[in-house]
Amino acid sequence: MIRTQEPDLNQLAFHKILLPKQNTLNNSIPFYQLISGAQDVLRLEIIFKAGSLYEAKESVAHFTAKMLSEGTKDFSAKEIQEKIAFYGAFMELNSGFDRSALTVYCLARHLDKLLPIISQIIIEPTFPEQELETLKLISTQSLRVNQEKTAFLASARFRKLLFGQHPYGSCMSEAGINAISRDDLIQFHNKYYSLGNATILITGGGNTNYFNLINEHFGKHQLNIKNQIFDSIASWGNPNTEIIVKESSIQSSIRLGCQLFTIKHEDYFKTSVLIEILGGYFGSRLMKNIREDKGYTYGIHANFAVMKNNGYLVIGTDVNKENTKATLEEIYKEINLLKLDKVNLEELNLVKNYLKGSFINSINTTYSQVDKFKTLLFNNLPVNFYETYFNTLTNITAEEIQATALKYFQIENFYEVVVGNK
C-alpha cells in the first residue's frame, strides 16, 4: 500500500432488494413472507388502512390502535402483557397518517403460542372504559407538556395551515381527547380493522414457511371491507405566514415549506435530490450557512414528507429569538440560489454518492429490505422503482436540478410558521 497515494474511487453498484413470497389466506387476506436463513427471530406485522386519513373524529385512529391491547374477550391488559413478556416477545401498536399496525418481534418457536393472543387483540378487543380513561388522562398530560414546546406547536400548526380541514392536518387537542368515547373506538374498529382491510407480513424466522399457521388463525374469518377512500386532498390551505408569540420562550421554532406530490409523481426523484442539496444531510447548504457560518442553530433540516395521497416540503429549525428574522432571510436566500445558479459538479457528485450510499446502507438487514418492499406494496409502485431511483442519481444533471427548483420552489406558495417571536 502506498500511503501517499489516495485509493481509487469506485462507483457504487445498485443492489436489488429481496422480495417476500406472496400468498393468499383462505379468505383472501394477502400474506407475505421473507425467509432469512437460520435466524430464529421473526417480525410479524398486521397492517390496516386505518390511519388518521380515515377518521371522522379527531384522534380516533390513535386511540383505537393504542387500546387494542388493553383487554380482549379472554385476556385482561395485565394478562396480555404477562404472556407477551413470558415468551420474550415485544409488541407495539402504532397509528400514522395512512395506516395502523400491530408489530410483534419474537423467537420463531414461540409464534404459535402468541398467535391466539394476537388474533384476539386484532379481532376481539373490548376497549374497557377504565383503561380508556387512564389513556386519555396520560395523553392529556403529555399534550400539556408538549404544548409548552415551541417545536411541537410549530410542527402542528404548520400541518394545519398546509392541509386545512383534511385529516392530514388534524392535531390532537384536549377537547378532542375529552370527546373520545368507547363507542367511537368500537365503531372505528368495526369499520377499519376488518381483516378484509389487512395485510400480514412475516420477516425472518429461519427457513420455516408460516403460511399454514397464519392461515389457521386469520384465514377462517369472514371478511368485511368498509373502507372509505380519500383519493386526494379535498383542498389545501391557503399559503400563509403565521406567528405565535411565546414571550416566555428564549427560542423560536421555524417551520416553512410548500405543497408537493406523492412518491408516484414523475418528478419525485429529482425533487428528492434537490431537497437533499438544500437541507437533507449534514453537509447541506442550509447546515453550512445557518449552522456552520452564521451559528444561528445546532441543526436545520429540509425534508420531503410523503403520505399516500400527498407530499410536501418542510424546513425546520430552532433558533434564538433575536436570530429569527435573519434565519428566515438566509433560508429563502438558499432557496433562491438553487433557482438562480446551477449546482457545481463537485457538490452534485457528493450528494449523488451520499444518497447512493444511504440507500445501500438502508437495505443491510432483512427487516429493512421488507420495509422497502412495503413502500412498493402500499404505493402500488413497480418492482424496478429503486433501480430507477439509483439510475436517476447516476444521470441527473445540474440543469435538471435548477429546472426542478424553478418549477416547485415558488416562494409565493410557501407556508411559514414561527412560534416564539419574529
C-alpha positions in Angstrom: 0.0 0.0 0.0 1.3 3.4 -1.0 0.2 5.7 1.9 0.9 8.9 0.0 -1.5 7.9 -2.8 -5.2 8.0 -2.2 -7.1 4.8 -3.2 -9.2 4.6 -6.4 -12.8 5.6 -6.1 -15.3 3.2 -7.4 -18.9 3.8 -8.3 -21.4 2.2 -6.0 -23.4 -0.5 -7.8 -27.1 -1.0 -7.4 -28.3 -3.9 -5.2 -31.8 -5.3 -5.6 -33.9 -5.8 -2.5 -35.2 -9.3 -1.7 -38.9 -9.6 -2.4 -41.1 -11.6 0.0 -43.0 -14.6 -1.2 -46.7 -13.7 -1.7 -49.6 -16.0 -0.8 -53.3 -15.6 0.0 -55.1 -16.9 3.0 -58.3 -18.9 2.6 -60.4 -15.7 3.0 -58.2 -13.7 0.5 -56.1 -11.8 3.0 -52.7 -11.1 1.4 -49.8 -12.7 3.2 -46.1 -12.1 2.6 -43.1 -13.8 4.0 -39.3 -13.2 3.5 -37.3 -16.2 4.8 -33.9 -15.2 6.2 -32.0 -18.4 6.7 -31.1 -19.8 10.1 -32.0 -16.7 12.2 -34.6 -17.7 14.8 -36.1 -14.2 15.4 -39.0 -13.0 13.3 -41.2 -9.9 12.9 -44.9 -10.3 12.4 -46.8 -7.2 11.1 -50.5 -6.9 10.6 -51.2 -3.6 8.8 -54.5 -1.9 8.3 -55.7 1.0 6.2 -56.8 2.7 9.5 -54.7 5.8 9.9 -55.9 9.3 10.6 -56.8 9.7 6.9 -59.9 7.6 7.6 -61.1 9.1 10.9 -64.2 11.3 11.0 -63.4 12.4 14.6 -60.1 13.8 15.9 -57.6 11.2 17.3 -60.0 8.2 17.0 -57.4 6.3 14.9 -54.7 6.9 17.5 -56.8 5.8 20.5 -58.2 2.8 18.7 -54.7 1.5 18.0 -53.4 2.1 21.5 -56.4 0.5 23.1 -56.3 -2.8 21.2 -54.1 -4.5 23.8 -55.9 -3.1 26.8 -58.3 -6.1 27.0 -59.9 -8.7 24.9 -62.7 -11.3 25.2 -60.5 -13.7 27.2 -57.5 -11.6 28.3 -57.1 -8.5 30.5 -54.4 -5.9 29.7 -52.3 -7.4 32.5 -52.6 -10.9 31.2 -51.7 -9.8 27.7 -48.5 -8.0 29.0 -47.5 -11.0 31.1 -47.9 -13.5 28.2 -46.0 -11.3 25.8 -43.2 -10.9 28.3 -43.2 -14.6 29.3 -42.3 -15.6 25.7 -39.6 -12.8 25.5 -41.6 -11.0 22.8 -42.0 -7.3 22.1 -45.2 -5.8 20.7 -46.1 -2.3 19.6 -49.2 -0.7 18.2 -48.9 2.4 16.1 -51.1 4.6 14.0 -49.9 7.0 11.3 -51.5 9.2 8.6 -52.4 6.3 6.3 -52.1 3.1 8.2 -52.1 1.5 11.6 -50.1 -1.6 12.5 -49.6 -4.3 15.2 -45.9 -5.4 15.2 -44.5 -8.3 17.2 -40.9 -9.4 17.4 -40.4 -12.9 18.9 -38.5 -16.1 18.7 -39.9 -18.2 15.8 -40.5 -21.2 18.1 -43.0 -19.1 20.2 -45.1 -17.7 17.4 -47.7 -20.5 17.6 -48.2 -19.7 21.3 -48.5 -15.9 20.8 -50.9 -16.0 17.8 -54.1 -16.8 19.9 -53.4 -13.7 21.9 -52.5 -11.6 18.9 -55.6 -12.7 17.0 -57.9 -11.7 19.9 -56.1 -8.3 20.1 -57.0 -7.7 16.5 -60.4 -9.3 16.2 -62.0 -9.2 19.7 -60.7 -6.1 21.7 -63.1 -4.9 24.4 -61.9 -1.3 24.8 -62.6 -1.2 28.6 -63.8 2.1 29.9 -61.3 2.4 32.8 -58.3 1.8 30.7 -59.6 4.3 28.1 -60.0 7.0 30.8 -56.4 6.2 32.0 -55.1 6.5 28.5 -57.0 9.8 27.9 -55.5 11.2 31.2 -52.0 10.2 30.2 -52.5 11.7 26.7 -53.8 15.0 28.1 -50.8 15.3 30.5 -48.4 14.5 27.7 -50.1 17.0 25.4 -49.9 19.8 28.0 -46.1 19.2 28.3 -45.7 19.2 24.5 -47.7 22.4 24.2 -45.0 24.2 26.1 -42.5 23.3 23.4 -42.2 25.7 20.5 -41.1 22.9 18.2 -44.2 20.8 18.8 -46.5 23.8 18.3 -44.8 24.9 15.1 -45.0 21.4 13.5 -48.6 21.0 14.4 -49.6 24.4 13.2 -47.6 24.1 10.0 -49.5 20.9 9.1 -52.8 22.6 9.9 -52.0 25.5 7.6 -50.9 23.2 4.9 -53.9 20.8 4.9 -56.7 22.8 6.4 -59.7 20.7 7.4 -58.4 17.5 5.8 -57.5 14.7 8.2 -53.8 15.1 7.4 -54.0 18.4 9.2 -55.6 17.0 12.3 -53.7 17.6 15.5 -54.5 16.2 19.0 -56.2 18.6 21.3 -57.6 18.4 24.9 -61.1 18.9 23.6 -60.6 16.1 21.1 -59.2 13.8 23.8 -62.1 14.5 26.1 -64.6 13.9 23.3 -63.3 10.3 22.6 -65.7 7.6 23.8 -65.6 3.8 23.9 -68.3 3.8 21.2 -66.1 5.8 18.9 -63.4 3.2 19.2 -65.8 0.3 18.6 -67.2 1.9 15.5 -63.8 2.7 14.1 -62.5 -0.8 14.8 -65.6 -2.4 13.3 -65.2 -0.3 10.1 -61.4 -0.3 9.6 -59.9 -3.3 11.5 -61.8 -5.8 9.4 -59.4 -8.5 8.2 -60.5 -7.6 4.7 -58.6 -4.3 5.3 -55.4 -6.1 6.5 -52.1 -7.1 5.1 -49.9 -9.6 7.0 -46.2 -9.9 6.7 -43.6 -12.1 8.4 -39.9 -11.4 8.1 -37.2 -13.8 9.3 -37.8 -16.9 11.5 -35.4 -19.3 9.8 -36.5 -21.5 6.9 -40.0 -22.2 8.1 -43.0 -21.4 6.0 -45.6 -19.9 8.3 -48.5 -19.8 5.9 -50.4 -22.6 7.5 -50.0 -21.2 11.0 -51.2 -17.7 9.9 -54.0 -19.2 7.9 -55.2 -21.2 10.8 -55.6 -18.1 13.0 -56.6 -15.4 10.4 -57.8 -17.3 7.3 -61.1 -18.6 8.6 -62.7 -15.3 9.5 -65.3 -13.7 7.2 -64.1 -10.5 5.6 -66.0 -7.3 5.8 -64.5 -4.3 3.8 -66.0 -0.9 4.6 -63.1 1.4 3.8 -63.7 5.0 3.0 -61.0 6.1 0.5 -59.7 9.7 0.1 -58.2 9.8 -3.4 -56.7 13.2 -3.0 -56.7 16.3 -0.7 -60.1 17.9 -0.7 -58.4 21.3 -0.5 -55.1 22.6 0.6 -54.9 25.5 3.0 -54.0 28.9 1.5 -50.3 29.8 1.6 -49.9 31.9 4.7 -47.5 33.2 7.3 -48.3 32.8 11.0 -46.5 34.0 14.1 -47.4 32.5 17.5 -45.8 34.7 20.2 -44.5 33.0 23.3 -42.9 35.7 25.4 -41.5 33.1 28.0 -39.6 31.2 25.3 -35.9 32.1 24.6 -36.1 30.5 21.2 -38.2 30.5 18.1 -39.2 27.4 16.2 -39.4 27.8 12.4 -41.3 25.6 10.0 -41.8 26.5 6.4 -42.4 24.8 3.1 -44.7 24.2 0.2 -47.1 21.7 -1.3 -45.5 18.9 -3.5 -46.8 15.5 -4.5 -46.7 11.8 -3.8 -43.9 9.2 -4.4 -45.6 8.2 -7.7 -45.0 11.6 -9.3 -42.7 11.8 -12.3 -40.5 14.4 -10.6 -40.3 12.7 -7.2 -36.6 11.5 -7.7 -35.4 14.9 -9.0 -37.1 16.8 -6.2 -35.7 14.4 -3.6 -32.2 15.2 -4.8 -32.9 18.9 -4.8 -34.2 18.8 -1.2 -31.2 16.8 -0.2 -28.9 19.5 -1.6 -30.9 22.2 0.2 -31.1 20.7 3.7 -31.2 16.9 3.7 -27.8 15.9 5.1 -25.2 17.3 7.5 -23.2 19.0 4.7 -26.2 20.6 3.1 -26.4 24.3 2.1 -28.7 25.2 5.0 -26.4 23.5 7.5 -23.3 25.1 6.1 -24.9 28.6 6.1 -27.1 28.7 9.1 -25.2 26.4 11.5 -21.5 26.5 10.4 -21.2 30.0 9.0 -23.8 32.0 11.0 -24.0 29.9 14.1 -27.8 30.5 14.5 -28.7 26.9 15.2 -27.5 23.5 16.2 -29.3 21.9 13.3 -31.6 22.7 10.4 -33.2 20.2 8.1 -35.3 20.0 4.9 -37.5 17.0 4.4 -39.7 15.7 1.7 -42.7 14.3 3.7 -44.7 11.8 1.7 -48.0 10.3 2.5 -50.3 8.0 0.5 -52.2 10.8 -1.3 -50.0 13.9 -0.9 -46.5 15.2 -0.1 -44.8 18.4 1.0 -41.5 20.1 1.7 -40.9 21.2 5.3 -37.8 23.0 6.5 -37.4 23.1 10.3 -35.1 24.7 12.8 -34.9 26.2 16.3 -33.0 29.5 16.9 -32.6 32.2 19.5 -35.5 34.7 19.2 -33.1 37.5 18.1 -31.9 35.5 15.2 -35.4 34.5 13.8 -35.6 37.2 11.1 -32.1 36.7 9.9 -32.5 32.9 9.8 -35.6 33.2 7.6 -33.8 35.5 5.3 -30.9 33.1 4.9 -33.3 30.1 4.3 -35.1 32.0 1.4 -31.7 33.1 0.1 -30.5 29.5 -0.2 -33.8 28.5 -1.9 -33.4 31.3 -4.4 -29.8 30.4 -5.1 -30.8 27.0 -6.2 -33.2 28.7 -8.7 -30.6 31.3 -9.9 -27.4 29.2 -10.2 -26.6 25.7 -11.3 -25.2 23.3 -8.7 -21.5 22.8 -9.2 -20.3 19.4 -10.3 -18.4 18.7 -7.1 -21.4 19.3 -4.8 -23.7 17.4 -7.1 -21.4 14.3 -7.2 -21.1 14.5 -3.4 -24.8 14.4 -2.9 -25.3 11.6 -5.5 -22.7 9.4 -3.8 -24.2 10.2 -0.4 -27.7 9.2 -1.5 -26.4 6.0 -3.1 -24.5 5.1 0.0 -27.5 5.8 2.2 -29.7 3.6 0.0 -27.2 0.7 0.2 -27.0 1.1 3.9 -30.7 1.2 4.2 -31.1 -2.3 2.9 -28.5 -4.0 5.0 -30.9 -6.1 7.1 -33.8 -8.4 6.3 -36.2 -6.1 8.2 -35.1 -3.0 6.3 -35.5 -4.8 3.0 -39.1 -5.6 3.8 -39.6 -2.0 4.9 -38.5 -1.0 1.4 -40.9 -3.6 -0.1 -43.8 -2.1 1.9 -43.2 1.2 0.2 -43.6 -0.5 -3.1 -46.6 -2.5 -1.9 -48.7 0.3 -0.3 -48.0 2.8 -3.0 -48.5 0.4 -6.0 -45.0 1.1 -7.3 -43.3 -1.1 -9.9 -40.6 -3.6 -8.8 -37.9 -1.6 -10.6 -38.7 1.6 -8.6 -35.5 1.6 -6.6 -33.4 0.7 -9.7 -34.9 3.7 -11.4 -34.1 5.9 -8.4 -30.5 4.7 -8.5 -30.2 5.4 -12.2 -31.6 8.9 -11.7 -28.9 9.5 -9.1 -26.3 8.4 -11.6 -27.6 10.5 -14.5 -29.2 13.6 -13.0 -27.7 16.9 -14.2 -27.2 20.3 -12.7 -29.6 21.7 -15.3 -32.3 19.3 -14.1 -31.8 20.3 -10.5 -32.1 24.0 -11.4 -35.2 23.4 -13.5 -36.8 21.5 -10.7 -36.1 24.3 -8.2 -37.6 26.8 -10.6 -40.7 24.6 -11.1 -41.5 23.8 -7.4 -39.8 26.4 -5.2 -42.2 29.3 -5.8 -41.8 31.5 -2.7 -45.3 32.9 -3.0 -46.7 29.4 -2.5 -44.8 28.8 0.7 -46.3 28.3 4.2 -44.4 29.8 7.2 -44.9 29.3 10.9 -42.9 30.8 13.7 -43.5 30.0 17.3 -41.6 32.4 19.6 -41.1 35.8 18.1 -40.2 37.1 14.7 
